[in-house]
Amino acid sequence: MRLDKYLKVSRVIKRRSVANEACDTGHVSVNGKVAKPSTDVKEGDVVTVRFGANETTFRILSISEHAAKADAASMYEMVTK
C-alpha cells in the first residue's frame, strides 16, 4: 500500500492531501529513510512522522484498504526509543 494512503486509512494523518504534503516536505521516514508519498509500506515497517518539534514513531501491524475509526488504532503500535 502507498504510504500516503496508509497514513490516511490508519488515521495517523486525517487527510491524504496532508499526508502527501508531509511526505513531500521530508517529514515522514520509513525504516530510517525519508519517504515519498508513493513509497510502498508493508507490515513490520517502522514509520516516523514529524509534526513540528514532535516526532511520532510507530510500527505497522496490519494493512487494510478501509478501516473503521475504532479499528484504525489497531493497525499500528507506538515505538519508544
N, C-alpha and C positions, 0 to 999 in steps of 0.2 A: 504494500500500500504506500502511496505517496506520503511524505512527511507532513505536508500542509493539511491533507485530508485527515490523517491520524490525529493531529493536534486539535482539529475541529470536532471530530467524532468523539474523542475521549474527553472533550470539553476542557482541555488544558488552556486552549485559546478559544474564545467564543465564536469568532467568525473566520472563515477560510481566507478572506482577503487580508485580515490582520495577521494570520499565520504566514501567508505569503510574504508580507512586508517584513515580518520579524526575521524570516529566513533570508530574504534578500539583503537585509542590513547587517547580517552576521551575528544575530542574537541567539541563534539556535545551532547547537552542535550535536552530532550523533557519534557516539563512541570516540569522543575527543576531537573530532574533525568538524570544522564549520560546514554546515549542510545547506544545500539549495532546497527550495520547495519540492522539487521533483525527486529528491533522494528517496530511495526505496528503503523502508524500515521493516523489520521483522521482529518476532518475539525474541527477547533477550537483549536487544539493543538498549544502550544507555543514552538517554536524551537529556541535554541541558538547555534550559531556556532562561535567558537573562531579561528581567524586567527592571530597567533602571539599575539600581545598586543591588537588587535582589536576584539571586540565582536559584533556580529550581532544577533539581536533578531527579530523574525517575527512570525506572527500568520497565520496558514494555512487557506485559504479561500475556496479553492476547490482542488479536487484531480482528475487528468486526466492521463490516460495511456500515452498519447502523447500530446505535446503542441508545437505549432509553436513558434518561437523565440519571435514574437510580443505578443503572448498571455501568455508567461511564467510569466511575472511580475504580471499578474492579479491573479495568483494562491495563492499569499500571500500578507500580509500587514506588514510593518515595525512597531515595537512596541517600544515606547520610555519608558525609565524607570524613 
